[in-house]
Amino acid sequence: MLAALTLIALSLLLHGPTATLPPQSEHAAALQWLARAQRLSFATDREYCGYLGRTAEGEIGFTQMQRGGHDGCTPLLPDTGLKLIASMHTHGAYDPDVPAEFPTALDIASDAREGVNGYISTPGGRLWYVDGTAQVAIQLCGLGCMPQDPAFHAGDDGPIRMTYSRAQLLRLEASH
């Protein structure tokens, strides 16, 4: 874990000082929520999404998990007093024709537009964090750190970096 955090820190230095890592408590809560959502994604071949936030008492809370489509999901805004911190969604089940092991430029743009950060889990079991302000995606943990689709085949999306800016993702998406 320490070596991975060192690589992330080095990648952040390359992308500028504005990209930040989430607090460990938030990271752990998102990982647990998305691990449940991953299993649903693999069983239904659909994305699942929601929001992570803070209650009036300062506790971490979540909106209700929403079922999306094969290649997208729009979480419902809460009607409670939850102060939104981050969007959360899965990238669905493994599909060899759909690059899903990294966030999309749209993922980053959506978080930036909403004024939140984001968490994304992939069919290969990766967990990504999107700093919505810096518009940078940071891989918090790699292949298999979360539930992995049994049909997943590593390497189909090519080499996966530890961080991507929105501009880098636009170029990567254009090449797929």
FILUMLO-247702 format. One record per residue (C-alpha): x, y, z; residue number from 1. Coordinates in Angstrom, 2 decimals. Layout:
BEGIN
+---------+---------+---------+-----+
!      c1 !      c2 !      c3 ! num !
+---------+---------+---------+-----+
!       X !       Y !       Z ! NUM !
...
+---------+---------+---------+-----+
***
This chain:
BEGIN
+---------+---------+---------+-----+
!      c1 !      c2 !      c3 ! num !
+---------+---------+---------+-----+
!    0.00 !    0.00 !    0.00 !   1 !
!    2.83 !    2.42 !    0.83 !   2 !
!    4.48 !    1.86 !   -2.56 !   3 !
!    1.17 !    2.56 !   -4.34 !   4 !
!    0.66 !    5.77 !   -2.36 !   5 !
!    4.23 !    6.84 !   -3.22 !   6 !
!    3.51 !    6.30 !   -6.95 !   7 !
!    0.27 !    8.28 !   -6.62 !   8 !
!    2.09 !   11.11 !   -4.85 !   9 !
!    4.71 !   11.21 !   -7.63 !  10 !
!    1.98 !   11.25 !  -10.27 !  11 !
!    0.26 !   14.12 !   -8.48 !  12 !
!    3.48 !   16.10 !   -8.57 !  13 !
!    3.56 !   15.68 !  -12.35 !  14 !
!   -0.05 !   16.90 !  -12.69 !  15 !
!    0.32 !   19.90 !  -10.41 !  16 !
!   -0.28 !   20.68 !   -6.76 !  17 !
!   -4.03 !   21.16 !   -7.10 !  18 !
!   -4.90 !   17.44 !   -7.28 !  19 !
!   -5.54 !   15.99 !   -3.82 !  20 !
!   -6.24 !   12.57 !   -2.36 !  21 !
!   -9.42 !   11.91 !   -0.37 !  22 !
!   -9.37 !   11.34 !    3.40 !  23 !
!   -8.84 !    7.66 !    4.29 !  24 !
!  -12.26 !    7.41 !    6.00 !  25 !
!  -14.00 !    8.62 !    2.83 !  26 !
!  -11.91 !    6.31 !    0.63 !  27 !
!  -12.78 !    3.30 !    2.84 !  28 !
!  -16.52 !    4.13 !    2.85 !  29 !
!  -16.58 !    4.54 !   -0.94 !  30 !
!  -14.71 !    1.25 !   -1.40 !  31 !
!  -17.24 !   -0.61 !    0.74 !  32 !
!  -20.28 !    0.95 !   -1.03 !  33 !
!  -18.83 !    0.30 !   -4.49 !  34 !
!  -17.87 !   -3.29 !   -3.63 !  35 !
!  -21.59 !   -4.01 !   -3.12 !  36 !
!  -22.49 !   -2.15 !   -6.30 !  37 !
!  -19.83 !   -4.08 !   -8.26 !  38 !
!  -21.54 !   -7.40 !   -7.55 !  39 !
!  -24.86 !   -5.99 !   -8.80 !  40 !
!  -23.17 !   -4.63 !  -11.92 !  41 !
!  -21.69 !   -7.98 !  -12.81 !  42 !
!  -24.97 !   -9.83 !  -12.20 !  43 !
!  -27.12 !   -7.39 !  -14.20 !  44 !
!  -24.63 !   -5.99 !  -16.77 !  45 !
!  -25.62 !   -2.48 !  -15.69 !  46 !
!  -23.89 !    0.46 !  -14.05 !  47 !
!  -24.92 !    1.50 !  -10.53 !  48 !
!  -24.49 !    4.95 !   -9.07 !  49 !
!  -25.15 !    7.25 !   -6.14 !  50 !
!  -23.58 !    9.98 !   -4.04 !  51 !
!  -21.39 !   10.05 !   -0.96 !  52 !
!  -21.90 !   12.96 !    1.40 !  53 !
!  -21.93 !   14.18 !    4.99 !  54 !
!  -24.95 !   14.31 !    7.25 !  55 !
!  -25.75 !   17.35 !    9.40 !  56 !
!  -23.92 !   15.53 !   12.22 !  57 !
!  -20.77 !   15.21 !   10.08 !  58 !
!  -21.12 !   11.47 !    9.48 !  59 !
!  -20.51 !    9.88 !    6.08 !  60 !
!  -23.76 !    9.01 !    4.34 !  61 !
!  -24.95 !    7.77 !    0.97 !  62 !
!  -27.87 !    8.32 !   -1.34 !  63 !
!  -29.87 !    5.34 !   -2.51 !  64 !
!  -28.09 !    3.22 !   -5.11 !  65 !
!  -29.55 !    3.71 !   -8.62 !  66 !
!  -29.50 !    1.17 !  -11.43 !  67 !
!  -28.33 !    2.67 !  -14.71 !  68 !
!  -27.89 !    1.35 !  -18.21 !  69 !
!  -25.21 !   -0.67 !  -19.95 !  70 !
!  -23.00 !    2.40 !  -20.39 !  71 !
!  -24.24 !    5.09 !  -18.03 !  72 !
!  -25.96 !    5.96 !  -14.80 !  73 !
!  -27.41 !    9.19 !  -13.44 !  74 !
!  -27.70 !    9.33 !   -9.64 !  75 !
!  -30.70 !   11.03 !   -8.07 !  76 !
!  -30.00 !   14.12 !   -6.04 !  77 !
!  -30.92 !   13.59 !   -2.39 !  78 !
!  -33.98 !   15.25 !   -0.92 !  79 !
!  -32.37 !   15.09 !    2.53 !  80 !
!  -29.80 !   17.34 !    4.15 !  81 !
!  -26.87 !   15.30 !    2.85 !  82 !
!  -24.01 !   17.61 !    1.79 !  83 !
!  -22.65 !   16.02 !   -1.38 !  84 !
!  -18.93 !   15.22 !   -1.53 !  85 !
!  -18.57 !   12.75 !   -4.38 !  86 !
!  -20.45 !   10.91 !   -7.08 !  87 !
!  -19.95 !    7.15 !   -7.16 !  88 !
!  -20.53 !    4.68 !   -9.95 !  89 !
!  -19.46 !    1.35 !  -11.35 !  90 !
!  -18.34 !    0.83 !  -14.92 !  91 !
!  -20.57 !   -2.23 !  -15.22 !  92 !
!  -19.72 !   -5.75 !  -16.27 !  93 !
!  -16.75 !   -6.65 !  -18.44 !  94 !
!  -17.22 !   -6.13 !  -22.18 !  95 !
!  -14.16 !   -6.69 !  -24.41 !  96 !
!  -15.42 !   -4.00 !  -26.81 !  97 !
!  -15.82 !   -1.26 !  -24.16 !  98 !
!  -12.77 !    0.30 !  -22.53 !  99 !
!  -13.79 !    0.51 !  -18.88 ! 100 !
!  -10.61 !    0.22 !  -16.80 ! 101 !
!  -10.16 !    3.98 !  -16.55 ! 102 !
!  -12.57 !    6.88 !  -15.98 ! 103 !
!  -13.95 !    8.74 !  -18.97 ! 104 !
!  -13.49 !   12.40 !  -19.79 ! 105 !
!  -17.27 !   12.68 !  -19.27 ! 106 !
!  -16.90 !   11.23 !  -15.74 ! 107 !
!  -14.46 !   14.02 !  -14.88 ! 108 !
!  -16.47 !   16.74 !  -16.64 ! 109 !
!  -19.67 !   15.67 !  -14.84 ! 110 !
!  -18.02 !   15.81 !  -11.42 ! 111 !
!  -16.46 !   19.20 !  -12.19 ! 112 !
!  -19.83 !   20.56 !  -13.37 ! 113 !
!  -21.59 !   19.31 !  -10.22 ! 114 !
!  -18.85 !   20.66 !   -7.94 ! 115 !
!  -18.09 !   17.24 !   -6.42 ! 116 !
!  -15.33 !   14.66 !   -6.56 ! 117 !
!  -15.96 !   11.12 !   -7.75 ! 118 !
!  -15.28 !    7.42 !   -7.21 ! 119 !
!  -15.40 !    4.86 !  -10.01 ! 120 !
!  -14.97 !    1.10 !   -9.86 ! 121 !
!  -14.06 !   -0.98 !  -12.90 ! 122 !
!  -14.79 !   -4.55 !  -14.05 ! 123 !
!  -11.14 !   -5.39 !  -13.31 ! 124 !
!  -11.61 !   -4.33 !   -9.68 ! 125 !
!   -9.81 !   -0.98 !   -9.78 ! 126 !
!  -10.90 !    2.00 !   -7.69 ! 127 !
!  -10.48 !    5.50 !   -9.14 ! 128 !
!  -10.85 !    8.87 !   -7.44 ! 129 !
!  -11.72 !   11.98 !   -9.43 ! 130 !
!  -10.62 !   15.34 !   -8.07 ! 131 !
!  -13.42 !   17.39 !   -9.62 ! 132 !
!  -11.70 !   20.73 !   -9.12 ! 133 !
!   -8.34 !   19.69 !  -10.60 ! 134 !
!  -10.10 !   17.49 !  -13.21 ! 135 !
!   -7.69 !   14.63 !  -12.55 ! 136 !
!   -8.43 !   10.93 !  -12.02 ! 137 !
!   -6.22 !    9.04 !   -9.56 ! 138 !
!   -6.10 !    5.24 !   -9.35 ! 139 !
!   -6.43 !    4.51 !   -5.63 ! 140 !
!   -5.98 !    0.77 !   -6.00 ! 141 !
!   -5.27 !   -1.54 !   -8.90 ! 142 !
!   -6.55 !   -4.75 !  -10.44 ! 143 !
!   -8.44 !   -6.97 !   -8.02 ! 144 !
!   -8.47 !   -4.59 !   -5.05 ! 145 !
!  -12.27 !   -4.75 !   -5.32 ! 146 !
!  -14.60 !   -7.46 !   -6.62 ! 147 !
!  -13.59 !   -8.35 !  -10.18 ! 148 !
!  -15.92 !   -9.57 !  -12.92 ! 149 !
!  -15.21 !  -13.32 !  -13.39 ! 150 !
!  -15.20 !  -12.75 !  -17.18 ! 151 !
!  -12.63 !   -9.93 !  -16.96 ! 152 !
!   -9.53 !  -10.23 !  -19.16 ! 153 !
!   -6.60 !   -8.05 !  -18.11 ! 154 !
!   -4.80 !   -6.05 !  -20.78 ! 155 !
!   -7.69 !   -5.41 !  -23.18 ! 156 !
!   -7.62 !   -1.66 !  -22.44 ! 157 !
!   -3.83 !   -1.45 !  -22.85 ! 158 !
!   -1.49 !   -0.04 !  -20.22 ! 159 !
!   -3.32 !    1.78 !  -17.43 ! 160 !
!   -1.64 !    4.77 !  -15.81 ! 161 !
!   -1.94 !    5.80 !  -12.14 ! 162 !
!   -3.36 !    9.24 !  -13.02 ! 163 !
!   -5.08 !   10.88 !  -15.97 ! 164 !
!   -6.04 !   14.47 !  -16.64 ! 165 !
!   -9.28 !   15.13 !  -18.52 ! 166 !
!   -7.24 !   16.12 !  -21.61 ! 167 !
!   -5.29 !   12.83 !  -21.46 ! 168 !
!   -8.54 !   10.86 !  -21.25 ! 169 !
!   -9.94 !   12.70 !  -24.29 ! 170 !
!   -6.86 !   11.65 !  -26.28 ! 171 !
!   -7.02 !    8.08 !  -24.95 ! 172 !
!  -10.73 !    7.78 !  -25.83 ! 173 !
!  -10.05 !    9.08 !  -29.35 ! 174 !
!   -7.48 !    6.28 !  -29.85 ! 175 !
!   -9.85 !    3.46 !  -28.79 ! 176 !
+---------+---------+---------+-----+
***
